[in-house]
Amino acid sequence: MKSSRDSKKGPMQPRVALVFPAQLDFSHSVIRGVAEDLEVSPGFAPTPIHFIGDEVLADIAPVNTFSGIISLAAWDNPVLRLAVDAGIPVINCGTDWLKEKRVLSCFVDQKLASQFAIQHFKKAGLSQVYFLSHELGKRKALVEKADDFRAQAIACGLETGSFDMPGDPINENPSRLTDFSRETEVADLLHSLPKPCGIFCEDDNAAVMAAGVGYVNNIAIPSELAILGYGNQIVGRHNMIPISSFPMGGRRIGKMAARLMKKWLSSGKKPSSPRPLAPLPIVVRESTGGTTHNIDIEAARRMIESEACSGLKAKEILSLVSVTRKTLTEQYKRAYGETPAEAIRRVRFETARSNLLSSAFESVSEVSVKCGFSSITSFSNFFQRQTGMSPLEYRGTILSD
């Protein structure tokens, strides 16, 4: 005899596999978004299945036992390929399956992400930007992202290019992040880049690798290499050099995927492709924003270091940044122990002193011009205030020792 509870049972909900890489924060965020949507409006029973690299866990149930699959996987992932060929509804939470018409894709607009990355680097005062990835030639969606990044950079008048990270993909070999001193090929690559430049990385793992290798090889970050990640993963947020990064917004993608899967299962028809989501704002940390984690202050510092001897005035910096003069002065001094005006004077003085000592056959007038002074008189007065002697007296004193 059936119990009263048994008699109230409804039809069994369809089972949907959630097939995601085990090591990504984004995976857990998407799965959480799926669960939150199902709590409000049930429609299927989710079964999380994690894999590492291209290796699907051996104990995975046969794909034909699932009514659908929500995933994040490369275009050649064997589980998804079997499911697609079997006519099982598949929703991929990324861009690798965009060319497969039988798969529905939920993803962040990568063209907008590239646009925002370039704007970020330009605001930091950089004119050279590069795209860094793993195995670029093997992944069509990544090739398109790199191509679009370069095209947008060129349209903005920036020097650009793309390159692969040497060695195994870090997602498949995370032990590479434990000893950056062994990464000699990556070090050679970073040393070869023209500096200063910005690097937009495929993901936070690549960004952490670039920052870590740069750090142990005495490459200044972000002064020489400004590094921007993608994914806002914990590995980058709490690194020796915290990584600026795009949050991927996995929960909103998970909710979208859950709603689309419920619609697909209930109607038996593949829903229309959703519009790509706009990227969330970049979280600025030390890898592009310096120790202040402020792109305006870093842009001001970079501008002073590169243009102080071109006649730069403190008020000109305000045209580059989006803060008030008072805020700029206070935050800059808190970060570097001097105001922007004091920093300009310091750079000009250090340049003048270096030129006076190393260019014995260069006239004081020529040194004056190189340091951005309109006349030798203004240069002499400036130098006198800093040292208590004229440029000629200083040169004579030093060279006579």
N, C-alpha and C positions, 0 to 999 in steps of 0.2 A: 504494500500500500504506500503510495506517494505521500510525503509530508505536504503540509500546506505551503511550506516554503518552496518545495520542488514544483508544485503546481503553478506557482507565480513566475517561474523562470520564462524569460523571453528568449528570442533567438540569440545564438552566440554571436558576439561582435567579431567582425573580420580582424585578423591579425596583421599588423604592419611591422615590418622589421625596420629598425633605426640603425643603419649601417654607417659607422663613423670611425675616423682614426682615433685611437685611444689616447694619444699624447697631446691632442689639441684642446685648449680651453674652449675654443669655439664649438667643438663637438658637444661638450657638456652644456654649453649655453643654448644651443639649438634644441637639444633634447629637453632641457628645462622649459623652453618655449612651447614645444609640442605638448608636454604634460600640462602646462598651465591652460592651454586652449582646451584640452580634453576635459579638464576639471569643470570648465564652464559649459562645454557642449560635447558630451561623449559621442563617439562615432566609430572608434576602432580601438583595439587592444594593442598598445605598443610593445615591441620586444627589442631592447637595445642590444646591438651586436657590434663589438669593437674589433678593429684590426690594427696592425702595425705595418706601416709601409704598404707594400703590395700583398702582404701575407695575410689572408683571411684566416681567422681562427678555425682550427680543425673541427671543432665541435659545432659549427654552425648548422642549423637545420636546413634541409633542402629548400631552395628558393620557392619551389612550387607549393610549399606548405603555407606561404604567406599570400595574403590578398593584395599587398602593396609594399613598396619599399621607399623610405625617406632616407637620403644618404648625403654624404659628402665624399666623393671618390673621383679618382682620375678616370679619364675616358676609357681606359683599357681595364678597369677593375673587373675581374672575372665574375663576381657575384652579380653586379649590375648588368653585365652583358648577358648573362644567362636569363636574368629576369626580363630584360627588354625583349629578347628573342622569344621568350615564352608568353609575351603579351601581358605581363604583370605590370600594373601601374607603378611607375618610378618617378619620384621627385628628387632632384639633386639640388643641394643647397650650395651651389657654386657655379662656375662658368665653364667647366671642362666638358659638359654635355650639351652645350648650346646648339651644336650642329645636328644633334640627334633629335629628329622631329617626334619620335615616340616618347621622349623624356621631357618632363616639365621641369623648368629650372627656376629656383628662387635665389636671387643674388643681388649683391650691391653693384651699382653702376660703376664699372671700372674706369670708364672714360672720365667720369666726374672725379673719381679718386685720383687719377693722374693729374687732372686739372688742379685739384686742391693741393696736391703735392708740389706741383710746379709753383703755384702761388706762394706756398709756404717757403720754398727755397728762395724765391725772388724777394720775399719780405725779409728774409735773413741776409739779403745783400749778395746772393750768389749768382754767378753768370754761367756756371758749368754744372750740369746735373747728369746723373747716370742711373741706369736701372740695373739692379743686381738680382739674380735668380739662381735656382738650381736646375740643371738639365733643361735649359731654355728651349733647345731645338726639339725636345721630345714631347712638348705639351703645347698644343695648338692655341688654347685660350691664353696661355702665358705669352706666347709669341705675339699674339694680337695686342695684349696689354703693353708689352715692351715697345712694339711698333707705334702704338698710339701715344705712349708717353714721349717717345722721341719726336714724333710729329708735332705734338703740342709744344714741346720745348723749343723746337726749331722755329715754330710760328711765333714764339715769344722772344726770338732772337738769342736763345741760349745755346751754348755748345753742349752737345749731348752724345750719348752712346749707350750700349748695354753690354753686359758681360756675365759670364757664368761663374759661380762660386766653385773653385776646384774641389775635388774630393766627393765623397758620398753625400747624398742629400741628408741634411741634419735631421729631418723628420724620421729617417730610417736609421740613423746612427747618432742619437743624441749624445753619446759619449764624447763627440767632438767638441762639445761645449765645456769640457772639464779641464782642458789644458791648451790654452791658446798659443803657448810658446812653440808647440809642435807644428803649427799651421804655417809652414814656411812658404808654401805656394800661395796661400791667401795673402801673406805678408808681402810677397813680391808683387802681387796684383795691386794691393793698396798703395804700395810705394810708387808704382808706375803711373798712377792717376795724377793728372794735373791738379794742382791745389791753389786756392781752396775750391772745393766742389761739394755738391750735395749728392747723396746716394739714396735712391728710393728702392727699398728692398721688397722682394716678393712677400716675405713674412717676417715676423719678429725673430725667428730663429736665425735667419740670414743676417738680420740687423745686429743681433747679439754677437754673432761670429765676427762681423766686420768691426764692431766697436771693441770687442775683446782683443782681437788681433792687433788693431790699431793701437790700443792702450799699451800692450806689452812691447810694441815696436816703436814707442815714442812718437806716434803720429797724434797730433793734438786734435781732440774732438770736443766741441764742434768747429774749432778755429780752422783746421785744415780739412777735415772730413765731417760734414754734417750728415747724420745718418737717420733716416726715417723708416720705421717699420710698418707692418700691416698686421692687424689682429689684436693688438693690445693684450698680449698674453702675459701671464705672470712671470715667465722667464725673462721678459724684457722690462717689466715694471720694476723689478727689484734686482736688476743687474748691477755690476760694478759701475757701469755708466748707464743710468736709466734711459730707456729708449722711447723717443717720441713715436707715436703710433696712431693709426686709425683703429678705433673700436669697430668691430665687425657687426655688433648688434645681433648676436645669435638668437636671442629670445624673440625678437620681432620676426626673424626669418623662420624660426621654428613654428611660431603661431601661424604665419602665412602658409607654410607647408602643410600644417595639420588641417587647416580649413580647406585647402585645395584637395588634399587627399580624401577628406570626407565627401566633398562634392563629387570627386571622380568615382569613388566607390558606390555612392548612392545612385548616381545617374548612369554609370557604365560608360560615360564618355569623358574623354580627356578635356579638362577645362582649358579656356584660353590662357595663353602665357601671361603671367602678371608683369606689370611694369617693374623694371629694376628699382631697387630702393636707393635713395640718396645716401652717400657716405655720412657717417656721424663725424662731428668735428674732431680734428686731430688733437690728441692729448699731448701737450708740449712738455717734454722732459729734457734732461741734460744733453742728449745726443744731438739736438738741434737748437735748444734754447739756452745752453750753457748752464752754469750753476744756479742761475735765477729761475730756470724753467720758463723764461719769458722771451718770446721771439722778438719783441720790440727792443728789449735791452740788448740781446745778442746782436741784433741788426745794427744798433747804435755802436756797439763795441767793434764790430767788423768794419763799419764805415770809418770809424776813427782810425783804426789801425791801417787801413788802406788809403785813406784820403786826407789825413791830417796835414800832410805836406803839400797838398794841392790848394791850400788857402781855405780849407773847410772851417766854417763857423758853427758854433754850437746850435744856433737857431736853424741852420740848414738841416740838421738831423731830425727836427720835428716834422719836416715834410715826408720823412720816411716812415715814421712810427705813428701809432694810433693812440698815444697817451699825451697828457699835458706836459708842459715844460717842467712844472713842479714835480709831477710823478716821475718823469724821466730822470730828473736830477737826483731825487731822493732814492729811487730804486738803483740807479747806476752807482751811486756812492755807497749804498749798502752792500752792493755786490762786489765792487772793485776798490773801495776805499778812496775814490776820487770822483769828482763830478765830470760830466762830459767835457766841459771847458778845460778843466785841469788835465784831463787825459789828452786832449788835443795839444796842449802846451808841452806835456811830457814827451809825446811822440815826436813833435817837431824839434824839441831840444835834444833828445837822444839821437835823432837823425843828424842834426847839425854837428853835434859833438863827434859822432862817428866819422862824418865826412871831413871834418877839420883834421882829424888825426890820421885818417887813412888816405887822404888825398892831398898830400903835401904840395903837389904841383897844380892844384885847383885853387883858383882865387876865392877870396872870401865872398866876393860878389856872386860867383857861380854857386857856392854853397848856399847863399841866401836865396837864390832863385829855386834851387832844388828843394828847399824847405818851405816854399810857398810864401815868401815875403815879397811885398811889392817894391821894397827899396832896401838898399844896404843899411840905411839909417835905422829903419824899423827893426831889421834883423840885429844890428849891433845893440840897440836899446834892449831888445828882448833878451839877448844873450848876456848882457851886462846884469840884468835883473836876476838871472838864474845863477850866475857864477861870480859876480862881482868884478869881472874883467871883460874886456872886449874880445871878439873872436880872434883878432891878431895876437893879442897878449896871451890868450889861452893856448893858441897853437904854438907860439914861441916858447912858452913855459914848458909845455909837454915835450916838444921836440928837442929842447935843450937838455932834458934830463938824461 
